[in-house]
Amino acid sequence: MDLLDGRLKFRHLTLITAIAEHGGVSRAAEALHLTQPAATRTLRELETMVGVPLFERGPHGMSATLYGTALVAHARAILAEVRRAGDHLASLREGQTGTVTVGTLLAGTSVLLPRAVSALKRERPGITVIVREATHDVLHPQLLAGEIDVVVGRLGPAADAGRVRRTALYREPIRLVVRRGHPLLDSARELADTIAHPWILPLEQTALRSELAQLFLRNGLALPADRVECTSILTVRALLLGTDMIAALPELVVIGDDRLAVLPVPLESVRRTVGTTLLADRPPTPAVGAFLACIGEEATALRAALGEQAALDPD
């Protein structure tokens, strides 16, 4: 089928993405400030154009068919690129404006990202920064779809290596963190000493959780049965301060926090490389380029603060 014959309009693309998001024509029409008959007519036009059903009704609303799922994914990417084009033109015209949408993982949230955003806003206060915190399995598809500009955080296995460009910034050790005055600070020397206390573990979808599971296995231990699973820094810190829980956290989370302490239990095998991930075939807008420059400068300062342990392996 030829979708470049002039019949396909942006209103078709915005409607199907809204239906997929809201689960029905009426809610999509409301979100787009359309009447329901107009939205229904637009959907019928598009289904007639492509010759296949895009949505089907169910007990809980409308869901995309196989064809609808495929077309919605393309529509989202197209609309994201058009929004980026508008941002690009605006930033070129005005010099100091635009939007940067950043996806962030645990390793990038606590220190690196806030410093980089602060530096960017000092230099270019007209740039809007949108931060979305999630796990890699959520952020990676959003990056590929063009919904976010850059992911800041731990660099995991190189999935879709040909489609993304990854830049390593520094290596950061993982430490076992507790509150000041924790009873294990004077007694714990190995992992087995911690097993009787409650733990805060990362979610199963994270690389850190997998590495911790392997670490426990190598030490002949099962994962703690008394545990909370969480990647929210604010929640983790509150739990640490209010209980005798233990958490494995990036070292920069602890530096400068006089209410937290590091257990003297070595975790040499658990270390993360922090960096940025962008789409390889999408040139950054001036606003994104300015943000990346700030990220690089702040990462250089953090490498100095962490010392030799933060050095990257030579290529």
C-alpha positions in Angstrom: 0.0 0.0 0.0 1.1 3.5 -0.7 0.8 5.8 2.3 2.5 8.7 0.5 -0.4 9.3 -1.9 -1.6 12.3 0.0 -4.5 10.8 1.8 -2.7 10.1 5.1 -2.9 13.1 7.4 -1.4 14.0 10.8 -4.9 13.9 12.3 -5.0 10.2 11.5 -1.7 9.6 13.3 -2.6 11.7 16.4 -6.0 9.9 16.7 -4.7 6.4 16.7 -1.9 7.2 19.2 -4.6 8.8 21.4 -6.9 5.7 21.1 -4.0 3.4 22.0 -3.2 5.6 25.0 -6.7 6.1 26.3 -8.3 2.8 25.3 -11.3 4.2 23.4 -12.5 6.6 20.8 -14.5 8.8 23.2 -11.7 9.4 25.6 -9.3 9.9 22.7 -11.7 12.5 21.2 -11.9 14.3 24.5 -8.1 14.4 24.8 -7.8 15.8 21.3 -10.7 18.3 21.7 -12.7 16.5 18.9 -16.3 15.4 18.8 -16.8 11.6 19.0 -18.4 11.4 15.6 -15.5 13.3 14.0 -13.0 10.9 15.7 -15.0 7.8 14.6 -15.1 9.1 11.1 -11.3 9.8 11.1 -10.6 6.2 12.3 -12.9 4.7 9.6 -11.1 6.8 7.0 -7.7 5.4 8.1 -8.9 1.8 8.3 -10.4 2.1 4.8 -7.2 3.6 3.6 -5.0 0.7 5.0 -7.6 -2.0 4.3 -7.2 -3.7 7.7 -8.9 -3.2 11.2 -6.7 -1.2 13.5 -8.6 -1.6 16.8 -11.1 -4.0 18.3 -13.6 -3.6 21.1 -13.4 -5.6 24.3 -14.9 -5.6 27.7 -12.5 -3.0 28.9 -12.4 -0.7 25.9 -10.6 -0.7 22.6 -7.3 -2.5 22.0 -5.0 -2.4 19.0 -5.0 -5.3 16.6 -1.7 -6.6 15.2 -1.9 -4.1 12.4 -2.9 -1.3 14.8 0.0 -2.0 17.1 2.4 -1.8 14.2 0.9 1.4 12.8 0.7 3.1 16.2 4.4 2.5 16.8 5.3 4.2 13.5 2.8 7.0 14.2 4.5 7.7 17.5 7.9 7.8 15.9 6.7 10.1 13.1 5.0 12.5 15.6 8.0 12.5 17.8 10.3 13.5 14.9 7.9 16.3 13.8 7.9 17.6 17.4 11.7 17.4 17.3 11.8 19.3 14.0 9.7 22.1 15.6 12.0 22.2 18.6 15.0 22.2 16.3 13.7 25.1 14.2 12.7 27.1 17.4 16.1 26.6 19.0 17.9 27.6 15.8 15.7 30.7 15.6 15.9 31.8 19.2 19.2 30.3 20.2 18.4 29.5 23.8 15.1 27.5 23.7 14.0 23.9 23.0 13.1 20.8 25.0 15.3 17.9 26.2 13.6 14.8 27.3 15.9 12.6 29.4 15.3 9.0 30.5 17.2 8.2 33.6 18.2 5.1 35.5 19.3 4.7 39.1 22.9 5.3 38.4 22.3 8.6 36.7 19.7 10.1 39.0 21.3 10.9 42.2 24.3 13.1 41.3 25.2 13.3 37.6 21.8 14.3 36.2 20.9 17.0 38.8 24.3 18.6 38.3 24.1 18.5 34.5 20.6 19.9 34.5 21.6 22.7 36.9 24.6 23.6 34.7 22.4 23.6 31.6 19.7 25.8 33.2 22.4 28.3 34.4 23.7 28.6 30.8 20.3 28.3 28.9 17.3 29.0 31.2 15.0 28.9 28.2 15.5 25.2 27.6 12.9 22.9 29.2 14.2 19.6 30.6 11.8 16.7 31.0 13.1 13.8 33.2 11.5 10.4 33.1 12.8 7.8 35.6 12.3 4.1 34.8 14.1 0.9 34.3 16.0 0.0 31.1 13.2 -2.2 29.7 10.9 0.8 29.8 13.2 3.5 28.6 14.9 1.7 25.7 11.7 1.3 23.6 10.9 5.0 24.3 14.3 6.0 23.0 13.9 3.9 19.9 10.5 5.4 19.3 11.8 8.9 19.6 9.8 9.7 22.7 13.0 10.6 24.7 16.2 12.2 23.5 18.8 10.5 25.7 19.1 7.9 28.4 21.5 8.7 31.3 22.5 5.9 33.6 24.1 2.5 33.7 25.3 1.1 30.3 24.1 -2.4 30.2 24.5 -5.1 27.4 24.6 -3.5 24.0 21.1 -4.2 22.7 20.3 -2.8 19.2 23.9 -1.9 18.9 23.5 -0.6 15.3 20.6 1.7 16.3 22.0 3.4 19.4 25.2 5.3 20.2 26.6 4.8 23.8 29.2 7.0 25.5 30.8 5.8 28.7 31.5 8.5 31.2 32.8 6.9 34.3 32.8 3.7 36.4 31.2 3.7 39.8 31.5 1.1 42.5 28.5 -0.3 44.3 28.5 -0.2 48.2 26.4 -1.7 50.9 24.7 1.2 52.5 23.1 1.5 56.0 22.1 4.3 58.4 24.7 5.8 60.7 24.7 3.8 64.0 23.7 0.6 62.3 24.6 -2.5 64.4 26.5 -4.1 61.5 29.0 -1.2 61.0 31.2 -2.7 63.7 30.7 -6.4 63.0 30.0 -7.1 59.3 33.0 -8.1 57.2 31.5 -10.4 54.6 28.3 -10.8 52.8 27.1 -13.7 55.0 27.2 -11.3 58.0 24.3 -9.3 56.5 21.9 -12.0 55.7 20.0 -11.9 59.0 19.0 -8.2 58.3 16.3 -6.9 56.0 17.5 -5.8 52.5 16.4 -3.4 49.9 17.0 -4.9 46.5 16.6 -3.4 43.0 13.8 -4.6 40.8 14.2 -7.9 38.9 14.4 -6.0 35.6 17.6 -4.2 36.5 21.2 -5.3 35.8 22.2 -4.6 39.4 19.7 -7.1 40.7 21.1 -9.7 38.4 24.7 -9.0 39.5 23.7 -9.1 43.2 21.9 -12.4 42.7 25.1 -13.8 41.1 27.2 -12.4 44.0 25.0 -14.1 46.6 25.2 -17.4 44.6 29.0 -17.2 44.5 29.0 -16.8 48.2 26.7 -19.8 48.7 23.8 -17.7 49.8 20.2 -17.2 48.8 18.8 -13.7 48.2 17.5 -12.3 51.5 13.9 -13.5 52.2 13.2 -10.4 54.2 13.4 -7.8 51.5 11.9 -4.8 49.8 12.3 -4.3 46.1 12.6 -0.7 45.0 14.7 1.6 42.8 13.3 5.0 44.0 16.2 6.8 45.7 13.9 8.8 47.9 12.1 5.7 49.1 15.3 3.7 49.6 16.9 6.5 51.6 13.8 6.9 53.9 13.8 3.1 54.5 17.5 3.1 55.3 17.2 6.0 57.8 14.2 4.6 59.5 15.1 0.9 59.8 18.1 -1.5 60.0 17.7 -2.3 56.3 20.7 -2.7 53.9 20.8 -1.5 50.3 23.4 -1.9 47.5 23.7 1.6 46.0 26.1 3.5 43.7 28.9 5.2 45.8 27.9 8.7 44.7 24.6 8.3 46.5 26.4 8.0 49.8 29.1 10.6 49.3 28.2 13.8 51.1 25.2 12.2 53.0 26.2 12.3 56.7 23.2 10.2 57.7 24.3 7.2 55.7 27.3 4.9 56.0 29.1 2.2 54.0 29.5 -1.3 55.4 33.1 -2.6 55.3 31.9 -5.5 53.1 33.8 -5.7 49.7 31.8 -5.9 46.5 34.6 -5.8 44.0 32.7 -7.7 41.3 29.8 -5.3 41.3 30.6 -2.1 39.5 28.7 -0.1 36.9 29.7 2.0 33.9 27.6 5.2 33.7 27.0 6.9 30.4 24.6 8.2 27.8 22.6 6.4 25.1 21.2 8.1 22.0 19.8 7.0 18.7 22.7 6.6 16.3 20.9 8.0 13.2 19.3 11.0 14.9 21.5 14.2 15.1 20.9 16.0 18.4 19.1 19.3 18.4 21.1 22.3 19.7 19.3 21.9 23.1 20.2 18.2 23.4 23.8 19.0 22.3 24.1 21.7 25.1 22.8 19.1 27.6 25.3 16.5 26.5 28.1 19.0 26.9 27.0 19.7 30.5 26.8 15.9 31.1 30.3 15.5 29.9 31.7 18.3 32.0 30.0 17.1 35.2 31.1 13.5 34.5 34.7 14.7 34.3 34.3 16.3 37.8 32.8 13.1 39.2 35.6 11.0 37.8 38.0 13.2 39.7 35.9 12.8 42.9 35.8 9.0 42.6 39.5 8.7 41.8 41.2 5.8 40.1 38.2 3.5 40.6 36.2 5.6 38.2 38.6 5.3 35.4 37.3 3.8 32.2 39.0 0.8 30.6 41.1 1.7 27.6 39.6 0.9 24.2 
